[in-house]
Amino acid sequence: MAQSIVVLVEHVDGKVDSVTLQLLTAGRQLASQLNAQLIALALGHQIAGVGTALQNCGADKVVLVDNAALDSAAGEVQAKVVAQVAKQLDVCFVLVGYGLVGMELTPAIAAQMGVSALTNCVDVKFADDAVVVTRPVFDSTLHAHVALDNDERAVIALQKGSFAPAEASANQAPIETVNVDVASIPARSKVLGISEEPIGDVDITKAEIVVSVGRGIGTVEKIPLIGELADALGGVLACSRPIVDVGWLPRERQVGASGRTVTPKIYIACGISGAIQHLAGMRDANKIIAINKDANAPIFGVAHIGVVGDLFEIVPALTKAAREAKAG
Ligand SMILES: Cc1cc2nc3c(=O)[nH]c(=O)nc-3n(C[C@H](O)[C@H](O)[C@H](O)COP(=O)(O)OP(=O)(O)OC[C@H]3O[C@@H](n4cnc5c(N)ncnc54)[C@H](O)[C@@H]3O)c2cc1C
């Protein structure tokens, strides 16, 4: 078994994404089981601050590839850089977040390294002499447990929220810089820049109560029903992606992998099935309440309170109760 496990760090403007801290928890566990060292690997330009922020997050070493050419490097180049570093460091597993970045990079890194790509995982561990990953299948109603052959290396992409974030450790991991000639890597595309999406009239990421509507609402005329519950609770209205795709609510209201990530005190999902791309944006909410008429809907897998029933009966009753409670 090779000796290093790498966590690929996601960061923007010096800020480390929460998925990286979750990957460090998974990586620490696996590294201890395999007696391997855990490396946090960050690519970018002028990223010394990212390195410092990661020093006490459970990694044995922080490795930076700090190169001006990485500012405009598209996924194909980043994948080649990761593969080069992985070769130098004798890496057995690369852990990546299964978000939009990971969806692109995971197969590309695996192809460059000539190893397996395991996407959409919710767990990874060493059990019965093998590294085993767990992946949802069949609309997340079943879990497949996949064991890797001994000595098999892999790039493993884990869903956001699969592990708790790494807690600050007393150990200060050393920071090492690895030089890669990024400019000489042939590229067929480049990143021109990164811009922030407009917040819109409401910033759902700041709300303490989020009431979210999904395709179960049926028609645009019924959306105010969910808006009224949000108002009665002093929360904000959000939605799943199909509601945005048909133009019933603006994009800034979308929760999920290609929308916003929310971590409110209370998240109420009304008529939302709980696809992984939706869960990616809300599974870290403090209390999740799901209303769905299908008892097997995957949303109930993450809900703290599940109500199996018709939202057109339940939501107005909740709104009434909230208004009455407010009125005293
Ligand atoms: C690359 C990619 C990115 C994506 N990004 C996102 C994202 O950011 N956010 C996102 O949400 N999705 C995203 N998706 C789409 C995602 O895969 C799902 O298609 C979507 O989340 C489903 O939305 P939904 O739950 O509202 O609809 P559905 O899956 O159709 O679920 C509707 C639910 O409503 C229930 N229902 C119906 N009638 C009632 C009723 N009267 N009372 C109670 N319950 C009822 C049904 O039982 C069902 O569970 C993405 C997909 C891809 C491929």
PDBQT file of the ligand as one rigid body, heavy atoms in Angstrom, charges set to zero:
ROOT
HETATM    1  C1  LIG A 401     -25.561  18.776 -12.450  1.00  0.00    +0.000 C 
HETATM    2  C2  LIG A 401     -26.871  18.890 -11.726  1.00  0.00    +0.000 A 
HETATM    3  C3  LIG A 401     -27.045  19.892 -10.814  1.00  0.00    +0.000 A 
HETATM    4  C4  LIG A 401     -28.254  19.999 -10.104  1.00  0.00    +0.000 A 
HETATM    5  N1  LIG A 401     -28.375  20.981  -9.175  1.00  0.00    +0.000 NA
HETATM    6  C5  LIG A 401     -29.492  21.021  -8.430  1.00  0.00    +0.000 A 
HETATM    7  C6  LIG A 401     -29.630  21.985  -7.389  1.00  0.00    +0.000 A 
HETATM    8  O1  LIG A 401     -28.756  22.832  -7.161  1.00  0.00    +0.000 OA
HETATM    9  N2  LIG A 401     -30.758  21.972  -6.652  1.00  0.00    +0.000 N 
HETATM   10  C7  LIG A 401     -31.780  21.070  -6.861  1.00  0.00    +0.000 A 
HETATM   11  O2  LIG A 401     -32.793  21.117  -6.140  1.00  0.00    +0.000 OA
HETATM   12  N3  LIG A 401     -31.672  20.165  -7.859  1.00  0.00    +0.000 NA
HETATM   13  C8  LIG A 401     -30.574  20.131  -8.645  1.00  0.00    +0.000 A 
HETATM   14  N4  LIG A 401     -30.498  19.234  -9.656  1.00  0.00    +0.000 N 
HETATM   15  C9  LIG A 401     -31.722  18.461 -10.014  1.00  0.00    +0.000 C 
HETATM   16  C10 LIG A 401     -31.943  17.266  -9.122  1.00  0.00    +0.000 C 
HETATM   17  O3  LIG A 401     -31.280  16.141  -9.642  1.00  0.00    +0.000 OA
HETATM   18  C11 LIG A 401     -33.444  16.926  -9.005  1.00  0.00    +0.000 C 
HETATM   19  O4  LIG A 401     -33.963  16.729 -10.297  1.00  0.00    +0.000 OA
HETATM   20  C12 LIG A 401     -34.260  18.003  -8.313  1.00  0.00    +0.000 C 
HETATM   21  O5  LIG A 401     -33.678  18.342  -7.083  1.00  0.00    +0.000 OA
HETATM   22  C13 LIG A 401     -35.674  17.484  -8.055  1.00  0.00    +0.000 C 
HETATM   23  O6  LIG A 401     -36.455  18.529  -7.565  1.00  0.00    +0.000 OA
HETATM   24  P1  LIG A 401     -37.759  18.243  -6.721  1.00  0.00    +0.000 P 
HETATM   25  O7  LIG A 401     -37.417  17.441  -5.518  1.00  0.00    +0.000 OA
HETATM   26  O8  LIG A 401     -38.435  19.553  -6.510  1.00  0.00    +0.000 OA
HETATM   27  O9  LIG A 401     -38.662  17.422  -7.744  1.00  0.00    +0.000 OA
HETATM   28  P2  LIG A 401     -39.035  15.882  -7.790  1.00  0.00    +0.000 P 
HETATM   29  O10 LIG A 401     -37.814  15.052  -7.712  1.00  0.00    +0.000 OA
HETATM   30  O11 LIG A 401     -39.931  15.712  -8.953  1.00  0.00    +0.000 OA
HETATM   31  O12 LIG A 401     -39.849  15.634  -6.437  1.00  0.00    +0.000 OA
HETATM   32  C14 LIG A 401     -41.125  16.130  -6.204  1.00  0.00    +0.000 C 
HETATM   33  C15 LIG A 401     -41.569  15.518  -4.868  1.00  0.00    +0.000 C 
HETATM   34  O13 LIG A 401     -42.827  16.075  -4.514  1.00  0.00    +0.000 OA
HETATM   35  C16 LIG A 401     -43.602  15.060  -3.896  1.00  0.00    +0.000 C 
HETATM   36  N5  LIG A 401     -45.000  15.466  -3.994  1.00  0.00    +0.000 N 
HETATM   37  C17 LIG A 401     -45.764  15.536  -5.111  1.00  0.00    +0.000 A 
HETATM   38  N6  LIG A 401     -46.994  16.018  -4.801  1.00  0.00    +0.000 NA
HETATM   39  C18 LIG A 401     -47.006  16.229  -3.466  1.00  0.00    +0.000 A 
HETATM   40  C19 LIG A 401     -47.988  16.703  -2.548  1.00  0.00    +0.000 A 
HETATM   41  N7  LIG A 401     -49.215  17.073  -2.954  1.00  0.00    +0.000 N 
HETATM   42  N8  LIG A 401     -47.662  16.772  -1.233  1.00  0.00    +0.000 NA
HETATM   43  C20 LIG A 401     -46.435  16.400  -0.791  1.00  0.00    +0.000 A 
HETATM   44  N9  LIG A 401     -45.453  15.939  -1.628  1.00  0.00    +0.000 NA
HETATM   45  C21 LIG A 401     -45.742  15.864  -2.949  1.00  0.00    +0.000 A 
HETATM   46  C22 LIG A 401     -43.261  13.804  -4.655  1.00  0.00    +0.000 C 
HETATM   47  O14 LIG A 401     -43.523  12.655  -3.853  1.00  0.00    +0.000 OA
HETATM   48  C23 LIG A 401     -41.774  14.001  -4.930  1.00  0.00    +0.000 C 
HETATM   49  O15 LIG A 401     -40.965  13.394  -3.926  1.00  0.00    +0.000 OA
HETATM   50  C24 LIG A 401     -29.311  19.104 -10.368  1.00  0.00    +0.000 A 
HETATM   51  C25 LIG A 401     -29.136  18.091 -11.320  1.00  0.00    +0.000 A 
HETATM   52  C26 LIG A 401     -27.935  17.985 -11.988  1.00  0.00    +0.000 A 
HETATM   53  C27 LIG A 401     -27.772  16.882 -12.989  1.00  0.00    +0.000 C 
ENDROOT
TORSDOF 0
